[in-house]
């Protein structure tokens, strides 16, 4: 289980982080560990002054899990890989003002 934060070049007003290599070993799933990882990732993003978090996933890697953790689909590439969708998802964070609830 783990995650990696990769900085994205900041724009004039935004600081963004892309979540890369976020995973929970299959045998450890459905125990709240993924949610805990997201909370820690979000806490770190806030500590660094980030205003949003981005991730890419696929339709066969349950996007509903990410949506329950406050992410929304902002772009979709259809039929990539074949028969599935590649999803860019985003969550706004409040730049160090405390944990936001899912959906924010």
ABEGO torsion letter per residue (X at the ends): XEBBBBBBBBBAABBBBBBBGBBBBAAABGAGAAAAAAAAAAAAAAAAGBABBBBBBBAABBAAAAAAAGBBBABBBBGOBBGBBBBBBBBBBAGGAEBBBBGX
